[in-house]
Amino acid sequence: MSQHKEVKLVTTHQLLAMKQRGEKISMLTAYDFSMATILDGAGIDVLLVGDSASNVMAGHETTLPITLDQMIYHAQSVVRAVKRAFVVVDMPFGSYQGNSSEALRSAIRIMKESGGHGVKVEGGAEIRESITRILTAGIPVMGHLGLTPQSIYKFGTYSVRAKEEAEAQKLIDDALLLQELGCFAIVLEKIPSALAKQVAEQLTIPVIGIGAGPDVDGQVLVVHDMLGITKEFKPRFLRRYAELADLMSDAVTRYVKDVKDRNFPTQDEAY
């Protein structure tokens, strides 16, 4: 009867408790129902409906083109699959910067239409009004500092951020500000590991790293990267746990051959 035991949903409260007891938080991206079903069933703590869907699902060069409607569609698909994980939805570029009323409208749409559990925004002090406004509506907000892909044209490169003293200090200040405003967690992307450790130790809220070393409270990767579905992307921080592109390619090649050779379907596979 054990398969009927109640599954406890992961909450912001539980994520905080995980940090407090030193249990690392596991997080991956998800964009569709089938993949989210597998990830959730395997025990992932947090699923990020990332604007990286712009790259891996839609084939864009950057995360900038994806729309709010498209993010909601991906989030709906993921939420339908989830029985345990906490689902965070990226607010896409242009849906929250510079206008806190717009930010609130966007966040409310995400929560109402997708059923997600929280939203993620990129940036620090420059978007504080938007974060405050979203939080006043009771919507959990995850921050994102370091390499913020929505600002790629400002940076001009996807290289490591906050190596200089001034940028490192701003990152620390921004992290403390995000905590003070009421964010429940922060993602740190591609920053020196010593700086990430310092931030994680200073903050009471969980700090999730991607290319930020081992001394943070959890890790996140893009699922297509860690499963080896995307082949070109090979940053130092990425560990591939499978080579699914090879497996899938092999399966399709065999299917094509069987169809051409009239080996599929057989009489047993016909009605």
C-alpha positions in Angstrom: 0.0 0.0 0.0 3.0 2.2 0.4 2.6 3.7 -3.1 -0.5 5.6 -1.8 1.4 7.4 0.9 0.8 11.2 0.7 3.5 13.2 -1.1 4.4 16.4 0.6 4.7 19.4 -1.6 8.0 21.3 -1.4 7.3 24.9 -0.1 9.4 28.0 0.4 9.3 27.2 4.1 10.8 23.8 3.5 13.5 25.2 1.3 14.5 27.5 4.1 14.5 24.6 6.5 16.7 22.7 4.1 19.3 25.5 4.2 19.1 25.7 8.0 19.8 22.0 8.4 22.5 21.9 5.7 20.6 19.8 3.2 21.4 20.8 -0.4 18.6 21.8 -2.7 18.3 20.2 -6.1 16.9 22.2 -9.0 16.5 21.6 -12.7 14.7 23.4 -15.6 11.6 21.9 -17.2 9.5 23.2 -20.0 7.0 20.4 -20.8 4.7 17.8 -19.2 6.6 14.6 -20.1 10.0 15.8 -18.9 8.5 17.4 -15.7 6.8 14.1 -14.9 10.1 12.3 -14.9 12.0 15.0 -13.0 9.3 15.3 -10.3 9.1 11.5 -10.0 12.9 11.3 -9.5 12.7 13.6 -6.5 13.8 17.0 -7.7 13.1 19.7 -5.1 12.6 22.7 -7.4 11.6 22.9 -11.1 12.5 26.1 -12.9 10.4 26.9 -15.9 13.3 28.8 -17.4 13.3 31.5 -20.0 16.1 29.2 -21.3 13.1 27.6 -23.2 13.9 30.4 -25.6 17.2 28.6 -26.4 16.6 24.9 -26.0 12.9 24.7 -27.0 12.6 27.5 -29.6 16.2 27.7 -31.0 16.8 31.4 -30.3 20.3 32.7 -29.7 19.3 34.5 -26.4 16.6 34.4 -23.8 15.2 37.8 -24.9 12.6 36.8 -27.6 10.4 34.5 -25.4 7.1 36.1 -24.5 5.0 36.1 -21.4 2.3 34.0 -23.1 4.9 31.5 -24.2 6.3 31.3 -20.6 2.8 30.7 -19.3 2.2 27.9 -21.8 5.4 26.1 -20.7 4.6 26.7 -17.0 1.1 25.2 -17.4 2.5 22.1 -19.0 5.0 21.7 -16.1 2.5 22.4 -13.3 0.1 19.7 -14.7 2.9 17.1 -14.2 4.1 18.0 -10.7 3.1 16.2 -7.5 5.9 17.3 -5.2 8.4 19.9 -6.6 8.2 23.6 -6.1 7.7 25.3 -9.5 9.3 28.6 -10.2 8.6 30.5 -13.4 11.0 32.9 -15.0 9.5 36.3 -15.8 10.6 37.0 -19.3 12.6 40.0 -20.5 10.4 43.1 -20.7 7.7 41.9 -18.4 9.0 43.5 -15.2 11.9 45.9 -15.8 11.3 49.6 -15.4 7.6 49.4 -14.6 6.4 48.0 -11.3 2.7 48.0 -12.4 3.6 46.0 -15.5 5.7 43.7 -13.3 2.8 43.0 -10.9 0.4 42.4 -13.8 2.8 39.9 -15.4 3.4 38.1 -12.2 -0.3 37.8 -11.4 -0.9 36.4 -14.9 1.8 33.8 -14.4 0.4 32.7 -11.1 -3.3 32.7 -12.1 -2.9 31.1 -15.5 -0.1 28.6 -14.9 -0.7 27.6 -11.3 3.1 28.0 -10.6 4.3 28.5 -7.1 6.6 31.5 -7.5 8.4 33.7 -10.1 12.1 34.5 -10.7 13.5 37.9 -11.8 17.0 38.9 -12.8 18.7 41.9 -11.2 19.2 43.8 -7.9 18.7 47.4 -6.8 17.5 48.5 -10.3 14.4 46.3 -10.1 13.6 46.7 -6.3 10.3 48.4 -7.0 9.1 45.6 -9.2 10.1 43.0 -6.6 8.4 44.9 -3.8 5.2 45.2 -5.8 5.1 41.5 -6.7 5.7 40.5 -3.1 2.9 42.7 -1.8 0.5 40.5 -3.9 1.7 37.5 -1.9 3.7 36.0 -4.8 7.0 34.3 -3.8 10.0 35.8 -5.7 13.3 34.2 -6.4 16.2 36.5 -7.3 19.0 36.0 -9.9 22.3 37.7 -9.7 25.8 37.3 -11.4 25.5 36.4 -15.0 21.9 37.5 -15.9 21.3 36.3 -19.4 18.5 38.8 -20.1 21.3 41.5 -19.8 23.5 39.7 -22.3 23.8 42.8 -24.6 24.9 44.9 -21.7 27.6 42.4 -20.7 28.5 41.5 -24.3 29.7 38.1 -23.2 28.6 35.0 -21.2 31.9 35.0 -19.3 32.2 34.8 -15.5 30.8 37.9 -13.6 31.9 39.8 -10.5 35.6 39.1 -10.8 36.4 42.8 -10.2 36.1 44.2 -6.6 33.4 46.8 -7.5 31.1 44.3 -9.2 31.6 41.8 -6.4 30.6 44.3 -3.8 27.5 45.3 -5.8 26.6 41.6 -6.0 26.9 41.2 -2.2 24.8 44.4 -1.7 22.2 43.3 -4.2 21.9 39.9 -2.5 21.4 41.4 0.9 18.8 43.8 -0.6 16.9 41.0 -2.3 16.8 39.1 1.1 15.7 42.3 2.9 12.9 42.9 0.3 11.6 39.5 1.0 12.8 37.1 -1.8 12.7 33.5 -0.7 15.9 32.4 -2.5 18.5 33.6 -5.0 20.2 32.1 -8.0 23.9 33.0 -8.5 25.1 32.3 -12.0 28.8 32.1 -13.2 30.6 33.9 -10.4 33.8 33.1 -8.5 33.2 30.3 -6.1 34.7 32.2 -3.1 32.3 35.1 -3.7 29.3 32.7 -3.9 30.4 31.0 -0.6 30.6 34.5 1.1 27.1 35.3 -0.1 25.6 32.0 0.9 27.1 32.4 4.4 25.9 35.9 4.8 22.3 35.2 3.7 19.7 33.4 5.7 17.7 32.5 2.6 18.8 29.7 0.2 21.4 30.5 -2.5 21.3 28.2 -5.5 24.3 28.1 -7.8 24.9 27.5 -11.5 28.6 27.7 -12.1 29.1 29.2 -8.6 31.0 26.4 -7.0 30.1 23.9 -4.2 29.7 26.1 -1.2 26.1 27.4 -1.9 22.8 25.9 -0.7 21.8 24.1 -3.9 22.5 23.6 -7.6 20.6 24.2 -10.8 21.3 23.1 -14.4 19.4 23.2 -17.6 18.0 19.7 -18.0 18.8 19.4 -21.7 22.4 20.2 -20.9 22.8 17.7 -18.0 21.1 15.0 -20.0 23.3 15.5 -23.0 20.4 16.4 -25.4 22.2 19.6 -26.3 25.7 18.8 -27.5 27.4 22.2 -28.4 27.2 23.8 -24.9 30.2 22.7 -22.8 30.9 25.2 -20.0 33.2 24.1 -17.1 30.3 24.0 -14.6 28.3 21.5 -16.6 28.3 17.8 -15.7 26.6 15.5 -18.2 24.7 12.7 -16.5 23.7 11.1 -19.7 24.3 11.3 -23.5 20.7 11.2 -24.6 21.3 12.9 -28.0 23.3 9.8 -29.0 20.7 7.4 -27.7 17.8 9.3 -29.4 19.7 9.6 -32.7 20.5 5.9 -32.7 16.9 5.0 -32.0 15.6 7.2 -34.8 18.3 5.9 -37.2 17.1 2.3 -36.5 13.5 3.3 -36.9 14.2 4.9 -40.3 16.1 1.8 -41.5 13.3 -0.5 -40.3 10.7 1.5 -42.2 12.8 1.7 -45.4 13.6 -2.1 -45.2 9.9 -2.9 -44.5 10.8 -4.4 -41.1 8.4 -2.2 -39.3 5.5 -2.9 -38.8 5.5 -6.7 -38.8 2.3 -8.7 -38.8 2.4 -8.9 -35.0 2.3 -5.0 -35.0 -0.7 -4.8 -37.3 -4.4 -5.2 -36.6 
